[in-house]
Amino acid sequence: MIEPYLLPLSPYQAFALGEQNDVPLLIGSNADEARAIVDVTHDTAATFDSDVEHSVGQLPPALLAAYPHATDEQARQAQLGLERDLRFGWDMWAWARLQTGTGKSPVFYYSFRQQPPFPDGSLYAGWGASHFAELWYVFDHLDQSP
């Protein structure tokens, strides 16, 4: 919510105008970011293009081609990759670029790829480095059951 005292500009506007708090930034995203938030169980190769268009609008063919989706399994992985890049990767990259363009403080960008050792049978088994996976490491909770 934009309001005059606490947040008079959107974060994008603040960074674009150089009015952000110019402090060092640590930002990034996880390799399997979308896995925890996107259900791909019903995604198919036959409906991939129309599903994406329905979700985010028409995308350039070259962008869709970057996410192979000839088989149903490829379509599921393509959906996860596209969601990761559109909703997390691009935003973090754009934020880093804005800071380097208008700020003086450094930006430290990470790409988290470590897969927590979730046990077989766990809700999170096979999720890889999903949206929250780094938190198990940050707070040293690897010995706790999910």
N, CA, C and O atoms as a DFTB+ gen file, in Angstrom:
584 C
 N C O
     1  1       0.840      -1.170       0.000
     2  2       0.000       0.000       0.000
     3  2       0.892       1.242       0.000
     4  3       1.774       1.382       0.847
     5  1       0.660       2.114      -0.929
     6  2       1.399       3.371      -1.006
     7  2       0.643       4.395      -0.166
     8  3      -0.558       4.594      -0.345
     9  1       1.360       5.041       0.753
    10  2       0.760       6.103       1.568
    11  2       1.838       7.151       1.816
    12  3       3.024       6.826       1.766
    13  1       1.464       8.385       2.078
    14  2       2.416       9.498       2.040
    15  2       3.568       9.453       3.048
    16  3       4.639       9.987       2.764
    17  1       3.381       8.837       4.205
    18  2       4.425       8.921       5.218
    19  2       5.374       7.720       5.185
    20  3       6.587       7.885       5.050
    21  1       4.829       6.541       5.307
    22  2       5.666       5.341       5.416
    23  2       6.210       4.880       4.072
    24  3       7.389       4.545       3.963
    25  1       5.375       4.861       3.063
    26  2       5.771       4.362       1.745
    27  2       5.195       5.277       0.668
    28  3       4.200       4.938       0.027
    29  1       5.822       6.439       0.469
    30  2       5.270       7.409      -0.479
    31  2       5.422       7.015      -1.947
    32  3       4.725       7.553      -2.807
    33  1       6.334       6.073      -2.239
    34  2       6.557       5.603      -3.602
    35  2       6.523       4.076      -3.617
    36  3       6.763       3.432      -2.595
    37  1       6.228       3.511      -4.764
    38  2       6.364       2.065      -4.875
    39  2       7.859       1.741      -4.807
    40  3       8.682       2.606      -5.103
    41  1       8.223       0.528      -4.427
    42  2       9.646       0.182      -4.417
    43  2      10.307       0.434      -5.778
    44  3      11.427       0.943      -5.837
    45  1       9.623       0.084      -6.860
    46  2      10.204       0.326      -8.187
    47  2      10.480       1.811      -8.392
    48  3      11.566       2.185      -8.835
    49  1       9.499       2.664      -8.072
    50  2       9.682       4.103      -8.261
    51  2      10.846       4.625      -7.417
    52  3      11.653       5.426      -7.889
    53  1      10.926       4.166      -6.173
    54  2      11.999       4.626      -5.288
    55  2      13.371       4.283      -5.866
    56  3      14.265       5.129      -5.881
    57  1      13.542       3.055      -6.340
    58  2      14.830       2.650      -6.907
    59  2      15.086       3.329      -8.244
    60  3      16.210       3.757      -8.504
    61  1      14.085       3.439      -9.088
    62  2      14.265       4.077     -10.393
    63  2      14.677       5.537     -10.244
    64  3      15.463       6.053     -11.038
    65  1      14.143       6.192      -9.225
    66  2      14.458       7.603      -8.994
    67  2      15.697       7.799      -8.118
    68  3      16.138       8.931      -7.918
    69  1      16.256       6.714      -7.599
    70  2      17.411       6.818      -6.710
    71  2      17.044       7.296      -5.321
    72  3      17.895       7.832      -4.611
    73  1      15.800       7.115      -4.920
    74  2      15.341       7.586      -3.610
    75  2      15.223       6.457      -2.581
    76  3      14.640       6.652      -1.515
    77  1      15.774       5.273      -2.895
    78  2      15.768       4.164      -1.957
    79  2      16.764       4.425      -0.825
    80  3      17.633       5.286      -0.954
    81  1      16.645       3.698       0.264
    82  2      17.696       3.715       1.277
    83  2      18.881       2.995       0.648
    84  3      18.812       1.796       0.379
    85  1      19.946       3.710       0.418
    86  2      21.087       3.178      -0.321
    87  2      21.981       2.379       0.618
    88  3      22.980       2.881       1.133
    89  1      21.601       1.138       0.824
    90  2      22.351       0.222       1.688
    91  2      22.719      -1.015       0.863
    92  3      22.072      -1.288      -0.148
    93  1      23.738      -1.761       1.272
    94  2      24.062      -2.991       0.539
    95  2      22.853      -3.932       0.519
    96  3      22.144      -4.073       1.515
    97  1      22.633      -4.575      -0.637
    98  2      21.505      -5.492      -0.795
    99  2      21.997      -6.917      -0.987
   100  3      22.968      -7.160      -1.703
   101  1      21.323      -7.845      -0.346
   102  2      21.515      -9.273      -0.582
   103  2      20.185      -9.784      -1.105
   104  3      19.205      -9.861      -0.363
   105  1      20.152     -10.133      -2.385
   106  2      18.911     -10.589      -3.001
   107  2      19.200     -11.771      -3.915
   108  3      20.338     -11.980      -4.334
   109  1      18.192     -12.517      -4.212
   110  2      18.353     -13.647      -5.114
   111  2      17.102     -14.478      -5.160
   112  3      16.034     -14.061      -4.710
   113  1      17.250     -15.669      -5.715
   114  2      16.122     -16.582      -5.803
   115  2      16.627     -18.014      -5.756
   116  3      17.830     -18.271      -5.816
   117  1      15.688     -18.933      -5.650
   118  2      16.014     -20.345      -5.509
   119  2      15.791     -21.085      -6.823
   120  3      14.927     -20.711      -7.617
   121  1      16.566     -22.124      -7.043
   122  2      16.527     -22.863      -8.303
   123  2      15.152     -23.451      -8.603
   124  3      14.733     -23.499      -9.759
   125  1      14.454     -23.896      -7.570
   126  2      13.142     -24.517      -7.756
   127  2      12.060     -23.674      -7.072
   128  3      11.130     -24.207      -6.467
   129  1      12.197     -22.391      -7.179
   130  2      11.361     -21.413      -6.472
   131  2       9.865     -21.708      -6.569
   132  3       9.166     -21.660      -5.557
   133  1       9.376     -22.003      -7.738
   134  2       7.934     -22.132      -7.948
   135  2       7.360     -23.456      -7.446
   136  3       6.142     -23.582      -7.318
   137  1       8.194     -24.426      -7.163
   138  2       7.705     -25.759      -6.805
   139  2       6.777     -25.737      -5.602
   140  3       5.828     -26.520      -5.550
   141  1       7.019     -24.877      -4.648
   142  2       6.206     -24.831      -3.432
   143  2       4.882     -24.097      -3.624
   144  3       4.001     -24.190      -2.769
   145  1       4.729     -23.377      -4.718
   146  2       3.533     -22.541      -4.852
   147  2       2.726     -22.770      -6.122
   148  3       1.654     -22.186      -6.280
   149  1       3.218     -23.605      -7.027
   150  2       2.520     -23.836      -8.288
   151  2       2.184     -25.317      -8.419
   152  3       3.062     -26.174      -8.314
   153  1       0.925     -25.606      -8.647
   154  2       0.484     -26.979      -8.864
   155  2       0.558     -27.282     -10.352
   156  3      -0.174     -26.697     -11.151
   157  1       1.443     -28.197     -10.718
   158  2       1.608     -28.530     -12.135
   159  2       1.078     -29.934     -12.459
   160  3       1.358     -30.470     -13.531
   161  1       0.333     -30.512     -11.554
   162  2      -0.129     -31.889     -11.758
   163  2      -1.037     -32.031     -12.977
   164  3      -1.143     -33.122     -13.537
   165  1      -1.684     -30.963     -13.392
   166  2      -2.608     -31.045     -14.527
   167  2      -2.043     -30.410     -15.801
   168  3      -2.743     -30.327     -16.810
   169  1      -0.796     -29.964     -15.763
   170  2      -0.189     -29.341     -16.937
   171  2       0.130     -30.398     -17.989
   172  3       0.589     -31.494     -17.667
   173  1      -0.117     -30.056     -19.239
   174  2       0.176     -30.968     -20.347
   175  2       0.847     -30.205     -21.478
   176  3       0.763     -28.980     -21.564
   177  1       1.514     -30.958     -22.342
   178  2       2.143     -30.345     -23.510
   179  2       1.093     -29.716     -24.425
   180  3       1.317     -28.653     -25.004
   181  1      -0.048     -30.381     -24.548
   182  2      -1.097     -29.907     -25.459
   183  2      -1.691     -28.569     -25.038
   184  3      -2.126     -27.790     -25.886
   185  1      -1.713     -28.296     -23.735
   186  2      -2.358     -27.067     -23.260
   187  2      -1.368     -26.026     -22.735
   188  3      -1.784     -24.966     -22.267
   189  1      -0.073     -26.310     -22.807
   190  2       0.926     -25.424     -22.215
   191  2       0.805     -23.988     -22.718
   192  3       0.685     -23.061     -21.917
   193  1       0.833     -23.798     -24.029
   194  2       0.790     -22.438     -24.587
   195  2      -0.463     -21.679     -24.160
   196  3      -0.379     -20.518     -23.761
   197  1      -1.612     -22.323     -24.242
   198  2      -2.853     -21.638     -23.871
   199  2      -2.933     -21.409     -22.363
   200  3      -3.479     -20.398     -21.921
   201  1      -2.395     -22.338     -21.570
   202  2      -2.378     -22.144     -20.114
   203  2      -1.525     -20.939     -19.734
   204  3      -1.917     -20.135     -18.888
   205  1      -0.365     -20.817     -20.360
   206  2       0.510     -19.678     -20.078
   207  2      -0.169     -18.381     -20.501
   208  3      -0.160     -17.399     -19.758
   209  1      -0.753     -18.378     -21.688
   210  2      -1.423     -17.158     -22.163
   211  2      -2.570     -16.769     -21.238
   212  3      -2.770     -15.587     -20.960
   213  1      -3.314     -17.747     -20.766
   214  2      -4.414     -17.472     -19.833
   215  2      -3.894     -16.918     -18.508
   216  3      -4.533     -16.064     -17.893
   217  1      -2.734     -17.406     -18.073
   218  2      -2.164     -17.001     -16.790
   219  2      -1.507     -15.624     -16.826
   220  3      -1.751     -14.796     -15.948
   221  1      -0.667     -15.375     -17.847
   222  2       0.121     -14.141     -17.858
   223  2      -0.046     -13.307     -19.117
   224  3       0.560     -12.242     -19.235
   225  1      -0.854     -13.770     -20.053
   226  2      -1.012     -13.051     -21.309
   227  2      -0.082     -13.617     -22.361
   228  3       0.715     -14.514     -22.087
   229  1      -0.191     -13.088     -23.560
   230  2       0.612     -13.588     -24.670
   231  2       2.081     -13.213     -24.476
   232  3       2.410     -12.061     -24.195
   233  1       2.950     -14.198     -24.631
   234  2       4.390     -13.984     -24.515
   235  2       5.031     -14.172     -25.878
   236  3       4.487     -14.891     -26.716
   237  1       6.166     -13.549     -26.117
   238  2       6.854     -13.725     -27.397
   239  2       7.201     -15.201     -27.623
   240  3       7.591     -15.889     -26.680
   241  1       7.068     -15.692     -28.844
   242  2       7.383     -17.095     -29.133
   243  2       8.792     -17.501     -28.687
   244  3       8.993     -18.622     -28.220
   245  1       9.758     -16.603     -28.827
   246  2      11.130     -16.935     -28.425
   247  2      11.221     -17.193     -26.921
   248  3      12.012     -18.026     -26.478
   249  1      10.424     -16.489     -26.151
   250  2      10.421     -16.708     -24.704
   251  2       9.834     -18.075     -24.373
   252  3      10.396     -18.814     -23.564
   253  1       8.719     -18.412     -24.987
   254  2       8.132     -19.733     -24.759
   255  2       9.058     -20.845     -25.235
   256  3       9.119     -21.904     -24.610
   257  1       9.775     -20.625     -26.325
   258  2      10.685     -21.636     -26.856
   259  2      11.843     -21.929     -25.905
   260  3      12.454     -22.995     -25.981
   261  1      12.142     -20.998     -25.019
   262  2      13.214     -21.203     -24.045
   263  2      12.833     -22.229     -22.979
   264  3      13.680     -22.660     -22.196
   265  1      11.574     -22.615     -22.951
   266  2      11.063     -23.592     -21.985
   267  2      10.452     -24.764     -22.766
   268  3       9.246     -24.780     -23.012
   269  1      11.279     -25.744     -23.157
   270  2      10.777     -26.866     -23.956
   271  2       9.588     -27.549     -23.284
   272  3       9.599     -27.801     -22.078
   273  1       8.566     -27.844     -24.081
   274  2       7.343     -28.426     -23.510
   275  2       6.665     -29.395     -24.475
   276  3       5.441     -29.402     -24.611
   277  1       7.480     -30.212     -25.141
   278  2       6.948     -31.159     -26.123
   279  2       6.238     -32.347     -25.480
   280  3       5.340     -32.932     -26.087
   281  1       6.630     -32.708     -24.262
   282  2       5.974     -33.815     -23.551
   283  2       5.283     -33.259     -22.315
   284  3       5.529     -32.118     -21.922
   285  1       4.429     -34.052     -21.710
   286  2       3.739     -33.601     -20.506
   287  2       4.731     -33.317     -19.370
   288  3       4.580     -32.330     -18.650
   289  1       5.726     -34.164     -19.210
   290  2       6.730     -33.929     -18.160
   291  2       7.515     -32.655     -18.440
   292  3       7.779     -31.875     -17.525
   293  1       7.888     -32.440     -19.692
   294  2       8.569     -31.192     -20.044
   295  2       7.663     -29.992     -19.783
   296  3       8.136     -28.949     -19.330
   297  1       6.385     -30.125     -20.060
   298  2       5.445     -29.025     -19.828
   299  2       5.379     -28.683     -18.344
   300  3       5.323     -27.510     -17.975
   301  1       5.385     -29.695     -17.503
   302  2       5.354     -29.429     -16.053
   303  2       6.633     -28.715     -15.617
   304  3       6.575     -27.745     -14.861
   305  1       7.787     -29.193     -16.090
   306  2       9.049     -28.550     -15.743
   307  2       9.139     -27.148     -16.347
   308  3       9.668     -26.230     -15.721
   309  1       8.621     -26.988     -17.563
   310  2       8.619     -25.672     -18.207
   311  2       7.771     -24.682     -17.420
   312  3       8.158     -23.526     -17.249
   313  1       6.625     -25.132     -16.945
   314  2       5.753     -24.257     -16.151
   315  2       6.458     -23.813     -14.876
   316  3       6.410     -22.640     -14.505
   317  1       7.115     -24.763     -14.207
   318  2       7.851     -24.418     -12.984
   319  2       8.993     -23.452     -13.287
   320  3       9.213     -22.500     -12.539
   321  1       9.717     -23.689     -14.372
   322  2      10.814     -22.797     -14.736
   323  2      10.335     -21.407     -15.114
   324  3      10.924     -20.406     -14.707
   325  1       9.272     -21.350     -15.889
   326  2       8.720     -20.061     -16.301
   327  2       8.205     -19.276     -15.100
   328  3       8.470     -18.080     -14.979
   329  1       7.478     -19.936     -14.220
   330  2       6.975     -19.262     -13.003
   331  2       8.136     -18.765     -12.144
   332  3       8.101     -17.645     -11.634
   333  1       9.168     -19.602     -11.985
   334  2      10.349     -19.191     -11.210
   335  2      10.954     -17.929     -11.795
   336  3      11.231     -16.967     -11.078
   337  1      11.157     -17.943     -13.111
   338  2      11.836     -16.820     -13.749
   339  2      10.973     -15.565     -13.804
   340  3      11.474     -14.465     -13.568
   341  1       9.684     -15.707     -14.111
   342  2       8.806     -14.538     -14.218
   343  2       8.486     -13.916     -12.867
   344  3       8.398     -12.693     -12.754
   345  1       8.313     -14.739     -11.847
   346  2       7.828     -14.234     -10.559
   347  2       8.924     -14.010      -9.531
   348  3       8.710     -13.299      -8.549
   349  1      10.086     -14.600      -9.738
   350  2      11.159     -14.450      -8.753
   351  2      12.463     -14.008      -9.404
   352  3      13.009     -12.964      -9.048
   353  1      12.959     -14.779     -10.340
   354  2      14.250     -14.475     -10.945
   355  2      14.310     -13.108     -11.604
   356  3      15.233     -12.333     -11.353
   357  1      13.328     -12.810     -12.446
   358  2      13.316     -11.515     -13.138
   359  2      13.206     -10.364     -12.145
   360  3      13.914      -9.365     -12.276
   361  1      12.336     -10.490     -11.165
   362  2      12.160      -9.410     -10.187
   363  2      13.457      -9.118      -9.432
   364  3      13.824      -7.958      -9.246
   365  1      14.142     -10.167      -9.001
   366  2      15.389      -9.965      -8.255
   367  2      16.474      -9.380      -9.159
   368  3      17.224      -8.498      -8.742
   369  1      16.554      -9.870     -10.394
   370  2      17.530      -9.343     -11.336
   371  2      17.248      -7.863     -11.608
   372  3      18.165      -7.042     -11.604
   373  1      15.979      -7.529     -11.843
   374  2      15.609      -6.135     -12.116
   375  2      15.928      -5.246     -10.910
   376  3      16.408      -4.125     -11.076
   377  1      15.665      -5.736      -9.717
   378  2      15.956      -4.981      -8.500
   379  2      17.463      -4.725      -8.382
   380  3      17.885      -3.613      -8.064
   381  1      18.261      -5.751      -8.637
   382  2      19.714      -5.587      -8.589
   383  2      20.174      -4.554      -9.615
   384  3      21.019      -3.710      -9.314
   385  1      19.623      -4.620     -10.814
   386  2      19.997      -3.663     -11.858
   387  2      19.603      -2.236     -11.476
   388  3      20.358      -1.296     -11.723
   389  1      18.428      -2.074     -10.878
   390  2      18.013      -0.734     -10.439
   391  2      18.986      -0.183      -9.394
   392  3      19.373       0.983      -9.466
   393  1      19.382      -1.009      -8.429
   394  2      20.310      -0.555      -7.391
   395  2      21.654      -0.168      -8.000
   396  3      22.226       0.859      -7.634
   397  1      22.161      -0.976      -8.923
   398  2      23.459      -0.638      -9.514
   399  2      23.375       0.591     -10.403
   400  3      24.387       1.248     -10.649
   401  1      22.181       0.908     -10.886
   402  2      22.024       2.085     -11.729
   403  2      21.850       3.372     -10.958
   404  3      22.305       4.424     -11.409
   405  1      21.202       3.317      -9.804
   406  2      20.909       4.557      -9.079
   407  2      21.543       4.625      -7.698
   408  3      21.569       5.694      -7.088
   409  1      22.049       3.514      -7.197
   410  2      22.648       3.509      -5.868
   411  2      24.158       3.419      -5.926
   412  3      24.750       3.189      -6.980
   413  1      24.763       3.604      -4.773
   414  2      26.217       3.495      -4.656
   415  2      26.624       2.236      -3.891
   416  3      27.759       1.775      -4.014
   417  1      25.719       1.688      -3.115
   418  2      26.029       0.498      -2.318
   419  2      26.001      -0.749      -3.197
   420  3      25.296      -0.795      -4.205
   421  1      26.777      -1.758      -2.803
   422  2      26.849      -2.971      -3.627
   423  2      25.600      -3.842      -3.513
   424  3      24.815      -3.742      -2.570
   425  1      25.458      -4.694      -4.514
   426  2      24.394      -5.694      -4.538
   427  2      25.066      -7.056      -4.556
   428  3      25.985      -7.295      -5.340
   429  1      24.607      -7.937      -3.697
   430  2      25.095      -9.309      -3.663
   431  2      23.929     -10.195      -4.087
   432  3      22.909     -10.274      -3.403
   433  1      24.099     -10.861      -5.229
   434  2      23.029     -11.674      -5.788
   435  2      23.354     -13.146      -5.558
   436  3      24.475     -13.585      -5.814
   437  1      22.376     -13.904      -5.077
   438  2      22.585     -15.332      -4.895
   439  2      21.587     -16.140      -5.721
   440  3      20.483     -15.687      -6.026
   441  1      22.010     -17.334      -6.064
   442  2      21.142     -18.316      -6.698
   443  2      21.241     -19.557      -5.827
   444  3      22.226     -20.293      -5.890
   445  1      20.216     -19.787      -5.012
   446  2      20.254     -20.885      -4.047
   447  2      19.840     -22.182      -4.730
   448  3      18.750     -22.274      -5.295
   449  1      20.715     -23.184      -4.675
   450  2      20.467     -24.446      -5.366
   451  2      20.543     -25.673      -4.453
   452  3      20.276     -26.790      -4.898
   453  1      20.898     -25.479      -3.204
   454  2      21.031     -26.605      -2.275
   455  2      19.666     -27.214      -1.988
   456  3      18.709     -26.495      -1.700
   457  1      19.576     -28.529      -2.066
   458  2      18.312     -29.207      -1.815
   459  2      18.291     -29.742      -0.385
   460  3      19.099     -30.604      -0.039
   461  1      17.387     -29.248       0.444
   462  2      17.314     -29.743       1.819
   463  2      17.032     -31.246       1.833
   464  3      16.357     -31.762       0.942
   465  1      17.543     -31.935       2.828
   466  2      17.364     -33.391       2.900
   467  2      16.009     -33.785       3.486
   468  3      15.945     -34.449       4.521
   469  1      14.944     -33.380       2.830
   470  2      13.616     -33.750       3.316
   471  2      13.443     -35.264       3.187
   472  3      13.794     -35.840       2.157
   473  1      12.912     -35.900       4.207
   474  2      12.773     -37.366       4.165
   475  2      11.722     -37.825       3.156
   476  3      10.762     -37.110       2.869
   477  1      11.924     -39.031       2.627
   478  2      10.912     -39.626       1.753
   479  2       9.591     -39.680       2.504
   480  3       9.557     -39.954       3.704
   481  1       8.530     -39.422       1.803
   482  2       7.215     -39.419       2.435
   483  2       6.813     -38.061       2.988
   484  3       5.644     -37.840       3.306
   485  1       7.773     -37.149       3.105
   486  2       7.481     -35.794       3.574
   487  2       6.734     -35.045       2.480
   488  3       6.920     -35.314       1.293
   489  1       5.900     -34.118       2.882
   490  2       5.214     -33.255       1.921
   491  2       6.207     -32.562       1.001
   492  3       5.895     -32.304      -0.162
   493  1       7.397     -32.259       1.504
   494  2       8.394     -31.490       0.764
   495  2       9.404     -32.356       0.018
   496  3      10.275     -31.817      -0.664
   497  1       9.315     -33.675       0.124
   498  2      10.266     -34.559      -0.556
   499  2      10.214     -34.307      -2.069
   500  3       9.138     -34.266      -2.665
   501  1      11.369     -34.142      -2.665
   502  2      11.449     -33.927      -4.098
   503  2      11.216     -32.498      -4.550
   504  3      11.203     -32.228      -5.751
   505  1      11.034     -31.585      -3.623
   506  2      10.776     -30.205      -4.010
   507  2      12.049     -29.459      -4.396
   508  3      11.973     -28.403      -5.024
   509  1      13.192     -29.977      -4.041
   510  2      14.439     -29.302      -4.381
   511  2      14.608     -28.000      -3.614
   512  3      14.148     -27.869      -2.480
   513  1      15.268     -27.049      -4.238
   514  2      15.512     -25.742      -3.623
   515  2      14.297     -24.852      -3.883
   516  3      14.365     -23.901      -4.662
   517  1      13.188     -25.175      -3.219
   518  2      11.935     -24.459      -3.439
   519  2      11.923     -23.109      -2.723
   520  3      12.923     -22.685      -2.144
   521  1      10.788     -22.458      -2.777
   522  2      10.659     -21.076      -2.314
   523  2      11.221     -20.823      -0.921
   524  3      11.820     -19.771      -0.702
   525  1      11.061     -21.705      -0.007
   526  2      11.485     -21.465       1.371
   527  2      12.699     -22.299       1.768
   528  3      13.104     -22.254       2.929
   529  1      13.285     -23.046       0.861
   530  2      14.313     -24.037       1.185
   531  2      15.535     -23.452       1.885
   532  3      16.138     -24.116       2.727
   533  1      15.902     -22.238       1.553
   534  2      17.091     -21.650       2.179
   535  2      16.904     -21.390       3.669
   536  3      17.876     -21.316       4.420
   537  1      15.659     -21.254       4.088
   538  2      15.410     -20.947       5.504
   539  2      15.830     -22.078       6.425
   540  3      16.221     -21.825       7.564
   541  1      15.760     -23.317       5.962
   542  2      16.217     -24.450       6.779
   543  2      17.694     -24.304       7.087
   544  3      18.151     -24.713       8.155
   545  1      18.449     -23.721       6.158
   546  2      19.882     -23.523       6.355
   547  2      20.165     -22.247       7.144
   548  3      21.007     -22.240       8.042
   549  1      19.469     -21.186       6.810
   550  2      19.686     -19.901       7.485
   551  2      19.481     -20.025       8.985
   552  3      20.257     -19.483       9.771
   553  1      18.431     -20.742       9.383
   554  2      18.102     -20.858      10.803
   555  2      18.573     -22.173      11.416
   556  3      18.184     -22.515      12.533
   557  1      19.417     -22.916      10.682
   558  2      20.011     -24.156      11.170
   559  2      18.956     -25.126      11.712
   560  3      19.047     -25.602      12.844
   561  1      17.962     -25.402      10.878
   562  2      16.875     -26.295      11.273
   563  2      16.880     -27.600      10.482
   564  3      15.837     -28.243      10.360
   565  1      18.013     -27.999       9.949
   566  2      18.064     -29.204       9.139
   567  2      17.750     -30.475       9.946
   568  3      17.375     -31.501       9.379
   569  1      17.906     -30.394      11.244
   570  2      17.653     -31.577      12.076
   571  2      16.174     -31.685      12.496
   572  3      15.804     -32.617      13.211
   573  1      15.349     -30.761      12.067
   574  2      13.925     -30.782      12.421
   575  2      13.106     -31.347      11.285
   576  3      13.410     -31.123      10.113
   577  1      12.093     -32.063      11.626
   578  2      11.204     -32.603      10.616
   579  2      10.332     -31.489      10.048
   580  3       9.881     -30.607      10.778
   581  1      10.099     -31.540       8.727
   582  2       9.242     -30.504       8.132
   583  2       7.804     -30.672       8.556
   584  3       6.945     -29.889       8.151
